[in-house]
Amino acid sequence: MDAATEVGQEDGFAGESCAARVQERLQKRHQERLEDAERRKEAKEKQSVAEEKGEYFSSTFNGERACVEELLASCSGADRAAVSQKLEEATAKTLQLQKFLSDSLAFLTQYELRQAQAALQKLQTSLTEAREVALPKKKFAFRGRTKAADKAPSRAADAPASDAGPPADSGSAAAPPEQCGFSNKNDEFVTMTAEEIQKRDLLLTHLTNCKVRLYGSPSTLHLKHIDGCEILCGPVSSSIFIDHCRNSTLVFPCQQLRTHHTTDTRVYLHVTSRAIIEDCSGVSFAPFSWSYPTLDEDFALSGLDRDRNNWSQVDDFNWLAAETTSPNWAVIPEADRQTHWDA
């Protein structure tokens, strides 16, 4: 084979190789365009789905919120029985809204989440104010302690109407007070029986280094300014509100828990909705673990679902990052949980 032929063959091979490389690059570029187009299509579809979900959430949330606001507005001028029914319905709808918000966290933007949380908090405040205006609580007094009571664990409840003044007119039956509780106690062991608190609103305030046992099923429980206490309560049929509590252990079942300004506190909880904390730190949770002889009866009276316990599902209104857990609360490790309370 002469030199010219060899050069021709080499040029041919080089041409074929170059053409193959060009073809390969064209195919690769075409494939990349197809993949990029597919990615843009998927992104557009996801965005469309997210927008649809966001629109559905906004429409549903605002519609339900309007229903609650309408219920609260209709309380004005209604009789007491109607007001109670409307407030109960408004409370149930508000709890459903909280669950709806919690279930929608995955696709909400931070702005949408903040807006919904603010609206829900405003609704909760309006509900509380409406309850206080429409169903004002009677003032309650506390029984004086006898010398015998000083030697034993104290039992605190509100005094009957006959203790506060002259006997009521025989022709009119005095309505029983709706709220009971105690306050301003230090280093005491306090108990209340089911008869004293059953289906009533219970208020405990300004307690320091106290141990408290509350048997029965109150309607609501309010704890305010609690420091270094151990408070155990039977099933609360609706809500528990905690404000300014620190260095304490709290044990109770309830439908809803709202906790504000609380630090370094352990909560053994049975809750059928979701727990809510705000302006809190160092709060830890474990399942409800107290037992007493009439607990089953009190659960039945409260109407709480014993098979539904969301003790570890906590919403922190100060923590908006839905993808990470708030640093303001934690789960108590099993090895550190208390199970015996009345040894």
Beta strands, then each sheet from edge to edge (+ up, - down):
strand 1: 154-155
strand 2: 179-186
strand 3: 189-192
strand 4: 201-208
strand 5: 211-214
strand 6: 220-227
strand 7: 230-233
strand 8: 239-246
strand 9: 249-254
strand 10: 256-271
strand 11: 275-278
strand 12: 281-287
strand 13: 314-316
strand 14: 329-331
sheet 1: 1+ 3+ 5+ 7+ 9+ 10+ 8+ 6+ 4+ 2+
sheet 2: 1+ 3+ 5+ 7+ 9+ 10+ 11+ 13+
sheet 3: 1+ 3+ 5+ 7+ 9+ 10+ 12+ 14+
end
